[in-house]
Amino acid sequence: MLDCLPRCATAIVSALGAILLSPSFAQAAEDALSKAAGEDVQLVMRHAIAPGTGDPDEFTLGDCSTQRNLSETGREQAAAIGRKLEEAGVKVDVVYSSEWCRARQTAELLGLAPVESASFLNSFFEDRTEAARQNRAFRNKLEELAEEGRKALFVTHQVNITELTGVYPASGEIVLITLDENGEVEPGGSIHE
């Protein structure tokens, strides 16, 4: 088994490279960017790379020195995603952000629209009892935006996105969503950096 590791790792990396460089993968990425520009599509993003999981015990909302924050790679990732969206013609009226510093930093570095804090986007990783209430508030905001004909990008956390969509996003991943005729959230692809 151990003597397989170098060959197996090389085979896996080669296979992944072939998939990622394939025309169909590139086409899917281009299609997702085109879809993101649609008027009825909202964008829900997991904050950019912030090493670690959860938050330190001394976490205090509003005090970034007590939180996990974006790494340099995360800051670069957020700015690159903003440029990618802008180049693809994706326009949003507003960017809503969790009050966690890593989400706010991501939202600001995107540089797409004014950023507004929204507590319903705050992580409930440490307190799952908040999930249903926050998810209801999130859905209400989506319905409000649909009625007003406005488009938003929401920067939040993995647990929030998974609760809303069933998708487990990577750091910096954007899940495209629409509301069906019954007001239910429908994921419709994603954008990766």
N, C-alpha and C positions, 0 to 999 in steps of 0.2 A: 504494500500500500504506500509506504513512504517513498519508495523509488519511483512511484508514479507521479508524485507531486510536481516536479519540474515539467514533465511532459503534459500532465493534465492542466496545469496552470497556463502553459503556453497555448494549449488547445482552446481553453476557455477564453482567454484574452483574444485569440485570433477570431473565434466565433463571434464574440461581442463586437469586435471591430468591424467584422463583415456586416453584421446587422446594423450597426450605427451608421456605417458609411453606405449602406444600400440605398438605391434610389427610392424604394418604397418608404424607408424610414425618413429620408429627407423630405419626401412628398407629404408624409403625414405631419411633419413639423410645420411645413409651409401651409398645409390645409388648416392646422390649428390656429396659426397666426391670422389667416384670412377669416376664419370663423370668429375669432376674438374681436374682430372689427365690426361684427354684426350688431345691429341696434338692440336686439332683444337678449343679447348675451352679456352676462355679468361675469366678472373675473374674481376668483377667490384664491389668494396666494398665501402659501406658508412663508413666514419670514425667511430671510436669507440665512446663510450659514452662521450659526452661533454654537460653538462647540459645547458639548455636554448634553444633559437631559434634565428636564424640570428646572427648578430654581434652588439656589442655596437656602439653607434654613433661615438666614437673616434677611431674606427677601423683603423689600419694602417697595410698594408701588410708588413711582415717582422718583426713586433714588436709584439711578443707573449703576452706582457703585456697588449695590447689593444684588445685582441681577446678572444673568448670562447676557452678554452683549455680542454684537456681530464681531467676527474676526475680520482681519484685513481682507481675507478672501471673501467673506460675506459682504463686506462693503463694496468690493469690486463686483461681486455677483449682482447685487441689487442695482447698481448703476448700469451694468451691462444689460440686464433685463429691461430696464427703463428705455435704454437706447433701442433695443430690439423691438419693443412694442411701438415706439415712436416711428422707427423706420418702416414698420409694417402698416402704419396708418391707424393704429389702434388709439382711439381717443376716449378719454373718460372725463366725466364732469367733476368727479370728486374721488379722492382716495380715502377710505375709512381705515382706521388702524386701531388695533388693540392698544391699550395703554402701557403694555410692556415695552421697555426701551428697545429691545431688538426688533419688534414689529414697527415701532415708530421710526427707528433709524432706517429700516427697509423702505417704508412708505416715502420718507423724505428723499432718500437717495434715488428712488425711481424717477423723480422729477417730472411726473406726468400731470399733476393737478394739485389743487389745494388739499392739504391733509387735515382730516377731522378725526378726533379720538372717538371711539365707540366702545363703551364698556361691554356690550354684548359680544365683542370679539376677543375679550380677555380670556386667557387660558384657564380652563377648569381642570387641568391635569391633576392638581392637588386636591380638588374638591368637585367630584363628579356630580354632586347633588345640584350644582348650578347648570348642568348641561341642558336639561329640558327648558328651563326658563330662558337661557341665553339663545338657544336654538329657535325658540318661538320669536324672540325679539329680532333675530337675524332674518327669519322668514318674513316678519312684518316689514322690515326695511326693504327686502327684495320686492315685496308686493307694492310698497309705496313707490319705489323707483320705477317699477313697471307702469304703474298708473300715471306717473309724471313724465314718462318717456325719457328718463335719465339713466345714464350708465355709470357704474362705479367699479372700482377695484378695491377689494377688501383684503387687508393684510392681517393675518391672524396666525393661529397655531395648528399643529397637526391634529390635536384632539378635536378642535372645533370643526375643522374641515371634514374629518372622518365622520363626525356625528351628523353633519349636514348632508354629506354626499355619499358616504360609504367608501370614499377614495382615501388611501393612505399616501399623502404627498411627500415628496422629498423636499429638503430645504430649498426655497426659491422656486418651487414648482407652482404653476398657476393652473387651477382647475376651472374650466369653462362651464358655466351653468346657465340654464334657462328655467323658466317656470312653465309647467304644462297648463292645460285648460282648467285643472283643478287646484292650481297654485302649488303643486308639488315640485320640488327641486329635481331637475334632471341634469346630471353631469353629462358633458358632451365633448370630452377630450381634454387634453392638457398641454401646457407649454412648459418645456424644460429649458434651462439655460444652455 
